[in-house]
Amino acid sequence: MKKRIEAIDALRGFSLLGILIANMLYFQYSDITQNTIDPTTWWDKGAFYFTKIFVEASFYPIFGFLFGYGIILFIRTLENRDLKTRGPLWRRAIGLMILGVLHIAFVWDGDILFTYGAGLIIIMLFIKRKVKTLLIWATVMTLLMAPLLLLKTDFLALAANEDIVAVLASGTYWEVVQQRIGITEDIPFFIVLLVIPIAVGFMALLSFFVIGPFVLLGMAAAKTDFFANISGKTVLLKRLALLIPIGLACKALLFWDHFAGKLLYGAGTYMLALGYMALFTLLYLANHESKLSKAFASVGRLSLTNYLMQSLIFTTIFYGYGLGFFGELGVAIGLVLAVAFYAIQLFVSTLYSKRFSIGPVEWLLRKFIYLGKG
């Protein structure tokens, strides 16, 4: 088996920290808008603006880049084992979608796994394409998504309402599940079975197109073996890291209620993602033997299990059927909890990786992909 590229695992682990911090607003408030959250203290305001500017929407693209990179490595592994690629690719897509549906229905509706599973079906059209073609389509997809970026803030403002918040804050587990999948006394169950899959599929594909440019960029990078000799690319990485202050400046325009402000915010999310990837990789190269770097890599190797564990733990902390702290603790404490729990994941993942090479959910997905033979 080909040795894993630890820098990729570490970068994936780092992206999970940003994803968790961004998701905390959803866990706590089922929304991300200022009017709904209404931070009043200086520490909550500071945590809110930090999340919106430094974190939100700039870590999912990193995960998307690594997803695309990983798909090309996955195909190479199959080819090196003289296995057909189509069947395992389809089973990987179906497996991710099944995990996503289960995640949405029984744990948390902020799922991203279904998005990647559905997106993988689109990715199959690009697997054999040349690097130049992938870069062109990444650019085209970015331009096509510009109108969505203009609507992003207003669209997300519709994500939560008082009925949803009330159920999450004080409902039983079954009431939360019913609300999440749309079962109500006013809507026949067969309508739910018909409409929900269509709606979820549409939203997943729409979400995928937002991160799609980075998925294609990751595929292009893998085709050039970008990380195979990453230590020789420090000059390029330093230049890309300069995008961080530019991206932050653009994202600071989030609350400028003008199409130009929204467009610059959207561009800033992409620039910041590129800058973060470059800066983290530089730091990793300089400290790749440190315990912290190894811990990031351990989290990354168990990314699927750790991602689902984040949802399970924080829905239990905040929702009414758990500890019931929904909307009660404030943004700053939520941020502290996110960092503290991620620190636990660093520690536990390191211990786990010393004994096992693959996480439990990753193991189940692999068994499905290889039909129990992998």
N, C-alpha and C positions, 0 to 999 in steps of 0.2 A: 504493500500500500504506500502511495506517495505521502511523504512527510508533510504535515500541515504547515502552512506559512503562519508563524506565530504573530507576525505584525498584523495580519488580517484579523485573527482572532482577538487580538488586543483592541483593535479599532472597533470591532463589532461590540466588544464589551463596553468600551467607552460610549458608543452610541446608545446603549441601553440605559446609561445614566441619564443622558439628556432626554430620552423618551420617557423615562419615569418621571422626571421633574415636570415635563410638559403635561403629562397625563394627570398629574396631581390636581390640576384645576378641574378636570372632568370628574375625577374620583370624589372631590370635595363638594363640587357645585353643579355637576352635570352641564357645565357651560364654561366658556372662557372669556366672556365679555365683561367689561368693566362695570357696566350698569347692574348686571346680575350679581357679581361678586361684591361690588361696592366696598373695597378696602378703605378703612377710615384711619387706622393708626399709621405712623410713619414706617414702622417695620413691615406691616402688611402691604403698604403701597410700594415700598422698596422691593419686596419679594415678588409682587405682582409684575412690576415693570421689568425686573430682572428676568423673570420667566418669559414675558412677552418678547423682550428684545434680544436677550442672549440665548434663549433656548428654543422657544416655540417655533415649530415648523422647520427648524434647521438640523434636526437629528434624524428624522425619518428619511430625508434624502441620503444621509450617510448609510443608513441601513439598506436603502434601496440600491445604492452603489455596490455594497458588499453582496447583496442578493444577486445582482447581475453578474458580478465577478465569480461568485460561487457557482452559478449555473454553468458557466464555461468550464470551470474546474471539475464539476460533476460530470459533464459530458466527456471530458478527457479521461476521467477515471473509468467510465463505462467503456469507452473505446479501448483503453489499455487492457481491460479485462475481456475484450472481444465480446462485449454484450451489446445488444441493440439499445438504442437511445430512446426511441419513441415511447415504448411501454413504460419504462421507469420515469420519464418526464411527465407523462400523463398521470401516472400514479402519484407522483410528487405533487402535481397540481391538485388532484382530487383529495389527497391526504391533507394538504394545507387547508383546502376549502372545508373539509369535514371538521378539522380542528377549529377552524374559524367559526363555523356554525355552532358548534358545541360551546365555544368560548362566548359567543354573542348571547346564546339562549340561557346558559346556566351560570355564567360568571360576570361578564361585563360587555356592554355593547360598543365599547370603543376599540373593538378588535381591528387588527391589521392583517391577520393571517389569511382571512378569506380574500382580502385584496391582493395579496401576493399570489395566492393560488389561482385566482381568476386571471391575474396579470400574466402568470406563467404561460397560459394558453396563448396570449398575444405574443409573448417573448419567443415562442417556438417559431414564429414567422421570421425572426431575425437571427436565429442561431447560426446559420450558415453564411450570413452576410459579412462583408469585409469591414475592416475597422472604419474606413472612410464613410461607408454607407451608414454604419451605426451612429457615427458622429453627426452626420447630416440629419438623420431622423431624430436624434436627440435635440438638435437645434429646432427642427420643425415642430416637434412636440412641445417644446418650451414656448414657441411663438403661438401655437394653437391654444395653449392653456392660459395665455395672458388675460383673456376676458374673464376666466374663472377667478384669477387672482384679484381682479377688480371687484368681484362680487363677494370675495372670501369673507370679509368682516361681516357684511349684512347677512350672508347665508348662515354663518355660525351663530348669529344672534337669534335665529329661529330654532336652535337645537334643543332648547329646554323650555318647558312651560310649568305653570304652578302645579298641575295635576301630576306630572312626572316627578317633580321635586318632592311633592308630598309622599308619593309612594316610596321613593328611594329613602327618604328621611325616616319614615315610620312604618313602612309596610313589612309584611312577612316575606320570607324568601319566595314563596309561590306567587304572591302578589307582584313582587318585583319581576319575576320571570314572565308572568302574564302581561305585565305592562311592556316589558322589553320586546316580546314577540307579537304584541298587538292583539291579544285575546281579551275581548270585552263583551259585555252582554249585548251591546248594540251591533256587533259585527259577527256574523256567522263564522263558524270555525273553518268551513271550506273556503270562504273568501280569504281568510288569513293564510291558509295553505297555498292559495293561488297568488296572492298579491305580495306577500312578504318575500318569497324567493326572488321575484322579479325586482322588487325595490332594493333588496340587499345586493343583488347582482349588479344593478345599475350603479348604485352608490360605490360599490367596490371598484368597478371599472373606472368610474369617474375619479375616484381617489388614486387609482393606479396611474392614471395619466398625469397626475400632479407629480408623482415621484418617478414616472416613467423615464424622463430624460436622464436621471441618475442611474437607473437600472441599465439603460443602453450604454451610458458612459462607463459603467462598471464592466459590462461585457466587452467593450472596446479595450479597456485597460487590461482585462484578462487575456485577450487575444494577443496583446503585445507583451505579456508577462511582466506587467508594470512592477509588481511586488517581488519578482524573482531576484532583481538586483536593485532593491529600493535604496540601498546605501549609496549607490552611485547617482542618485537623483536628488541630492540635497539642494542643489541650486534651484531646481524647478519647485521643490517643496517650499523653499524660503520665499520664492516669488508668489506662490499661491497663498501662503500664510498672510501676505500683505492684504489679501481680500477681507480679512477679519475686521479691521477698522472701517473699511468701506461698507461692508455688510451691516455692521452695527449702526452706522450713520443712516443707512437706508431704512433699517428696521425701526429706528427711533422715530420715523415719520408715521408710525402705525396709526396714531390718533389724528393725523391730518385728514380730515374728511373731504378728500378730493381725489379724483381718479388718478392723478399723478402720484399722490402719496401712497395709495394702495398699490400702484404698479411698482413704485420704488421699494415698497415693503416686500412685495413678492420677489423682486430681483435680489433684495438683500438676504432673503432666506436662503437662496441658492448660493450666493457668494459666501455667506457665512458658513454654509455646509462645506464648501470646498476649502475654505480657510481653516476650519476646525480639523478636517481630515489631514491637511498638510501639516499643521502645527503639532497635532497629536503624534503623527508619524515621526516627525523630527524629534520630539521628546522621547518617543519610544526607542528610536535608533541610538539616542545618547544614553539611554538607561535600560536597555533591553534585558540586562541581567538582574535588575532590581526585583525585589519581591513584589512591588506594586505593579510593575509591568507584567510579571508572571500572573498576578491575580487578575488583571484586566483580561489577559488571554484566557484564563480559566473561565471567567464569566462569559466570554465570547464563545467558547466551545460549547457552553450549555445555554446558549442564547434563547432557544425556544422554551426550555424549561424555566429559565429565569424570568422571561417575559410573562409567561402564564402565572408564575408564582407572584409576581408583582400585582397582577390583577386580583388574584385570589386573596392576598393579604389585605390590600387596601380597600377592596369592596367590603370585606369583613369588618375592617376598622370603621368605615364611614357609613355604611348602609344600615337601615333600621333593624334588619334581622341580625346584625352583628353587634358592634359596640355602640352604634348609633351616633357617631360624631359628625354626621353629614352637615356641612355648612357651619360647624360650631368652632373649629379650632383656629381658623384664619389661614391666610396664604403663607405667612412666614413659618408657622409651626408645621404646616404641610411640607414646605420646602426642607425643613430640618429633618422631618420624618423620612422624606425621600432619600436624602443623603445618608442618613443613619441606616436605613434598610439596605441601601446599595452597599454600604460598607460591610454589612452582614453577608450580603451575597458574595462580595469579594472573598471574605474569609471562608464561607462554607464551600464556595465553588473551588477554591484552592485545595481544601481538604478532600473534597469529592474527587477532583481530578487526579489526585495522587493514587487513587485506587481504581477509578473507572475512567475510560477514555471517551465515554459518550453519556449524555444525560438521559433520564428515563423517557421523556417525551420524544427526544431525538431517536432513541432506540426503537420506540413504537413506530415512528414514521419510517425509519429505515427498513424495519421488518415489512411494512406495507409496500414500500417502494420495490423491494427485492423479493416480494412474495415469500418472506420468511427465510430466504436463502442468504441474505446479506449479513 
